[in-house]
């Protein structure tokens, strides 16, 4: 996954919590036009460098650690687009979710990976996802599959929408204290459709950050 070096990460900003499911739930259709919602939002200027880690280079694509424990498997079953910007945005959308679950595993929303791959409302979303699990004293285990991805670029070239399905039917909560896995019967609630607005990092280092996250829960189109 190593492709470039990140000189500094985004600021570690304290933000108010959003709803657990997403920044936007239910029908997230922006009205049927081609304009990307949030495409005019630029990435925040960074103010803090990430802490060095001992992770292997393959787990540090931008100089920050996105490695996960062996029992937490995020599968990205999608093909990289030919467009260079869209391919980089898609790769960093994957890193955004790796960063979230790394934060869950490390029990903090202030991990350097979260700051590197999220900004604005994307940072709100990541913080909410992590903090809710920390406060509930549970983590995650199993396999979460991401598939049927599409990308589209904004006319300014600085924003890319990455849309995809998620299957969490084999991805479970796990109590931190007891190690008990909280399994449930498979259902439509295991399937979500995401649209993540990725914005280009202002330094031109090739990094993209999640600035907005929209989720359609119980997504029949993803079954």
C-alpha positions, 0 to 999 in steps of 0.5 A: 500500500506504500505510495507516498510520504505524508509530511504532516497529518491533519489537525486533531480537532475535538468535534461534536458527535453525530448520529452513530449511523452516519452524517446522513441516513436513509435516502441519501440521493442528492437530487439526481443531478451530477453535482457532488455534495460537498465537492466545494469543501477543501481539506483542512490545513494540517497543524500536527505531525503524526507520531512515528510507529513501528508498523511495517511500511505496507501498513503505513501508506502515508507515514501513519499506521493503519494496521489492524488486529488479525481478527478485524478483517476489512476486505475491499473487493473493488477494482481501482479506476483508471483515473489517477485521482479517483484511484488515490481517493478510493485507496484513501477511502479504504484507509479512512475506514481502516483508521476508524477501526484502528481507533476502535482497537486502540480505544481512542479517536485521537489516533494519527491515522484518523487525523490523516484520513479525515477532515470536517464532517468526515472527522465528526463521523469517524470520532462518533463511530470510535467514541460510541464503541469506546463508551460502550466498552466493545470493539469489533471482530470478523470480516467487513466486506466493501464492494461494488465501488464507483467513483466520480470526480468534481469539475474542480478536480479536488473532490471525488465521490467514492460510493460502495456497498458494505456487508457486515453480516460476518462482522460483530461487536465484541465485549472488551472485558469479557471477549464475548462476541455479540453475534446476531441473525443475518438480516437486511440491517447488515447491508449499507450503501456509503457515499464518501466525499474525498477531498485532496490534501492541500499540500499536493502530497497525493493524500485524500481525506474523507470530508463527508459521509452519507449512509443508506442503511438497510440497503436492498441494492447491496444484498 
